[in-house]
Amino acid sequence: MMEIKKMRMNYRLLIISLSVAVLFLFSAGAEAKMHSSKKNITQVQQELKELGYYKGETNGVLNEETTAAVKTFQGEHKLKVDGILGKKTRKALYQAVKTQKAESAQKTESPVEKK
């Protein structure tokens, strides 16, 4: 009788563990898909182009060239190189563009003349 109770408990633990794993995988896939909408891909392509990583057309299509540019960017910014437009990659990309624009603005400002 004790054996049957242990087996039932083990099955319950197994089912709970599998349920948690499935939910985790589902949410990770949903996040990647959410960040990969046509609008987001177009924006990412434009940002990668501004930074010199992407040479293709900004068309909102997550093609091999876009994925390769994302992977190169990820590698150079010490991110997980997977080609996925997740939160960390989008944040790093946003920061890189922001930094580049700030540096560009500093270069174009004329120095203040002293009298």
FILUM-660668 format. One line per 3 residues: number of its first residue (from 0); their letters; for each residue x, y, z of N, C-alpha, C, O. Coordinates in steps of 0.001 Angstrom, whole numbers. Each point is the difference from the previous one (the first is absolute). Layout:
// residues N
NUM> a> X,Y,Z,X,Y,Z,X,Y,Z,X,Y,Z; ...
END
This chain:
// residues 115
0> mme> 813,-1187,0,-813,1187,0,866,1265,0,-296,975,-690; 1364,-1020,1476,909,1141,89,679,257,-1351,251,1148,-369; 40,-2217,-356,613,108,-1322,-901,762,-968,474,837,-768
3> ikk> -1748,-1123,807,-959,657,-893,-85,1487,318,-74,817,-918; 84,-450,2187,-40,1407,398,1245,739,-492,-87,1132,-476; 1239,-1782,596,1246,611,-480,-38,199,-1512,434,1035,-505
6> mrm> -951,-2023,-213,-81,98,-1455,-944,1129,-406,301,763,-918; -1431,-656,1594,-945,1077,-304,636,1367,254,-168,929,-791; 885,-818,1879,673,1257,335,1053,331,-1061,124,1154,-413
9> nyr> 624,-2148,-21,1012,221,-1028,-639,429,-1321,520,877,-691; -1653,-1502,343,-703,394,-1227,-504,1438,92,101,761,-962; -636,-400,2104,-472,1377,191,1140,997,-143,-144,1028,-662
12> lli> 1266,-1334,1280,1174,883,-111,482,98,-1444,388,1072,-464; -415,-2196,-236,403,-13,-1398,-935,863,-846,458,778,-837; -1743,-911,1049,-983,779,-762,156,1491,293,-57,823,-913
15> isl> 251,-480,2172,196,1414,361,1269,536,-648,-1,1102,-549; 1070,-1864,609,1266,437,-604,-130,196,-1503,483,993,-543; -1124,-1924,-119,-199,120,-1443,-879,1200,-337,252,694,-985
18> sva> -1273,-447,1788,-877,1153,-232,771,1302,110,-171,896,-826; 1005,-787,1826,812,1209,180,956,168,-1184,171,1110,-505; 441,-2188,70,931,69,-1128,-712,439,-1275,520,829,-748
21> vlf> -1690,-1371,498,-768,368,-1200,-389,1472,57,123,711,-997; -587,-248,2148,-360,1415,142,1202,907,-228,-123,1045,-639; 1277,-1434,1154,1215,784,-191,365,76,-1476,297,1080,-510
24> lfs> -318,-2206,-173,344,-21,-1421,-1000,802,-821,385,709,-930; -1654,-814,1265,-1029,746,-711,203,1498,165,-90,747,-974; 365,-300,2196,176,1438,238,1258,513,-686,-2,1128,-495
27> aga> 1068,-1907,446,1223,419,-685,-256,142,-1502,479,947,-624; -1223,-1873,52,-336,74,-1419,-899,1178,-304,157,659,-1028; -1101,-393,1918,-906,1133,-188,762,1309,64,-289,926,-759
30> eak> 1267,-838,1665,803,1223,102,783,235,-1278,20,1117,-517; 627,-2159,-1,773,146,-1233,-906,409,-1152,378,836,-821; -1573,-1420,753,-927,329,-1072,-491,1435,140,-121,716,-994
33> mhs> -166,-288,2235,-483,1352,246,1029,1031,-479,-357,1026,-579; 1619,-1314,826,1048,929,-387,376,-120,-1470,868,730,-478; -1505,-1634,-237,326,-218,-1397,-1141,392,-936,-107,-562,-1090
36> skk> -737,1497,1478,-1054,455,-895,634,752,-1166,1149,431,86; -1894,-277,-1166,530,680,-1193,479,1409,337,1050,435,-472; -1825,274,1289,370,1362,405,1316,-12,784,885,820,-246
39> nit> -765,-1755,1190,1229,-81,793,1197,-408,-846,1101,514,193; -1308,-1432,-1125,1103,-433,-862,462,1162,-882,1200,185,-203; -2144,593,-317,361,1164,-812,833,974,822,1003,530,-478
42> qvq> -1425,-300,1712,743,916,876,1394,-545,292,981,743,-32; -897,-2031,313,1295,-619,271,895,90,-1223,1184,313,122; -1734,-582,-1303,793,102,-1228,541,1426,-171,1162,187,-362
45> qel> -1997,800,621,429,1392,-130,1101,314,1003,994,639,-344; -1167,-1084,1577,1011,252,1033,1313,-710,-334,1078,576,146; -1175,-1825,-593,1208,-737,-377,689,662,-1189,1227,1,-94
48> kel> -2013,555,-800,549,696,-1165,738,1262,453,1102,281,-472; -1711,478,1388,632,1213,530,1334,-306,668,935,798,-55; -863,-1964,684,1228,-399,697,995,-712,-916,1116,-306,422
51> gyy> -1507,38,-1669,908,-620,-958,-2,-1519,-6,875,-615,-609; -1838,4,1276,-57,-1461,44,-833,-591,-1126,205,-1153,-380; -1130,1915,-149,-956,-518,-981,72,832,-1263,-35,1230,51
54> kge> 137,-1906,-1189,114,692,-1288,-1228,-199,-883,-97,601,-1071; -824,-1425,1504,-1161,-348,-828,-1116,1018,49,144,1103,529; -1259,-1512,-1100,-1195,842,-64,-739,-64,1334,-99,-1066,607
57> tng> -419,2208,-149,-803,20,1220,-1443,-313,-385,-792,892,-302; 474,-2190,323,-1288,-468,-501,-833,-748,1031,-1092,-470,-318; 1583,351,1543,-757,-680,1046,18,-1515,-89,-766,-674,688
60> vln> 1638,134,-1532,103,-1443,-163,1237,-502,753,1115,458,-247; -1323,-1380,1142,1112,-565,766,672,-1077,-851,-259,-1193,157; 1126,1647,-1062,674,-905,-933,1391,-347,521,385,416,1093
63> eet> 358,-1176,-1880,1336,-441,412,942,1180,231,803,-12,933; -905,1024,-1781,881,1164,127,-281,766,1303,925,460,668; -2199,-333,-323,-372,673,1242,480,-816,1198,576,546,941
66> taa> -813,-1839,-981,424,-874,1098,1515,32,161,498,19,1125; 237,-14,-2225,1461,67,63,454,1318,626,937,18,799; -1593,1076,-1155,341,1304,570,-290,30,1496,783,544,779
69> vkt> -1912,-1130,-380,-346,-73,1427,1048,-817,744,435,389,1084; -26,-1519,-1658,1008,-849,642,1339,725,134,661,-108,1032; -261,843,-2067,1252,757,66,-87,1047,1099,927,153,795
72> fqg> -2042,567,-753,-207,1006,1047,58,-654,1376,673,504,899; -1372,-1618,-729,-12,-693,1289,1413,-410,414,389,174,1155; 366,-713,-2091,1362,-426,311,889,1147,432,789,-138,934
75> ehk> -912,1266,-1607,830,1159,327,-442,711,1277,745,811,551; -1952,-1113,-83,-505,638,1221,-142,-995,1147,-732,237,960; 1450,-1359,-1080,59,-1018,1047,-1367,-495,451,-254,-181,1191
78> lkv> -624,-35,-2173,-1324,-563,248,-8,-1442,-493,910,-422,-715; -1928,-324,1093,-164,-1360,-510,-226,94,-1507,-940,653,-453; 1802,-1306,-320,-72,62,-1457,-969,-1068,-495,359,-1163,-185
81> dgi> -1621,1605,-25,-1020,-930,-468,-844,589,-1139,-828,-704,-578; 1028,1978,253,-757,636,-1073,-1429,349,372,-777,426,-854; 418,-604,2129,-1361,282,455,-74,1436,531,883,461,723
84> lgk> -1944,219,-1098,-183,1390,410,-699,77,1351,-1111,519,112; 1774,-1039,902,-559,8,1346,223,1337,689,548,938,-579; -985,-876,1827,75,1251,767,1421,530,135,238,1194,-186
87> ktr> 704,-2068,506,1383,445,210,611,539,-1296,704,1011,12; -973,-1681,-1110,531,459,-1286,-613,1329,-386,711,910,-428; -2037,-783,574,-680,1260,-351,507,1148,870,200,1111,-491
90> kal> 7,-1377,1775,486,1041,915,1411,440,-390,291,1195,-43; 577,-2155,-237,1377,316,-393,23,751,-1328,793,924,-178; -1650,-1314,-742,-78,663,-1298,-466,1441,171,567,917,-595
93> yqa> -1598,-723,1407,-510,1347,277,1106,871,604,177,1150,-403; 560,-1699,1364,1081,749,653,1116,340,-989,550,1101,33; -220,-2044,-906,1065,227,-976,-375,1119,-968,834,846,-323
96> vkt> -2075,-836,-139,-468,1051,-910,-11,1346,726,422,1016,-553; -904,-1020,1784,-58,1227,805,1410,574,204,212,1205,-138; 730,-2066,462,1389,423,198,585,554,-1288,669,1033,11
99> qka> -921,-1724,-1133,525,460,-1285,-572,1372,-360,728,867,-483; -2014,-670,712,-618,1298,-306,573,1097,878,227,1114,-473; 12,-1411,1744,576,986,909,1413,371,-430,368,1174,8
102> esa> 419,-2173,-381,1372,254,-461,-10,796,-1300,820,899,-186; -1736,-1224,-705,-121,712,-1272,-398,1459,235,508,901,-668; -1404,-673,1606,-439,1362,305,1142,826,575,114,1190,-295
105> qkt> 731,-1809,1111,1148,706,577,985,406,-1087,587,1080,67; -404,-1919,-1049,937,302,-1086,-495,1135,-875,800,772,-527; -2110,-662,367,-541,1030,-890,-202,1340,707,-192,1020,-662
108> esp> 232,-1007,1996,-150,1271,705,1241,853,-255,1127,-493,36; -1356,1779,-293,1140,872,-195,520,446,1359,-782,237,920; 2091,-123,-794,564,408,1284,-402,1457,311,-142,824,-904
111> vek> -32,-537,2173,-373,1338,436,1248,890,-65,1060,-342,523; -1222,1475,-1173,1142,910,-146,182,772,1300,-967,467,602; 2228,-340,-177,314,776,1187,310,1426,-408,655,248,-1012
114> k> -1137,682,1815,255,1417,-289,964,581,974,331,1183,-91
END
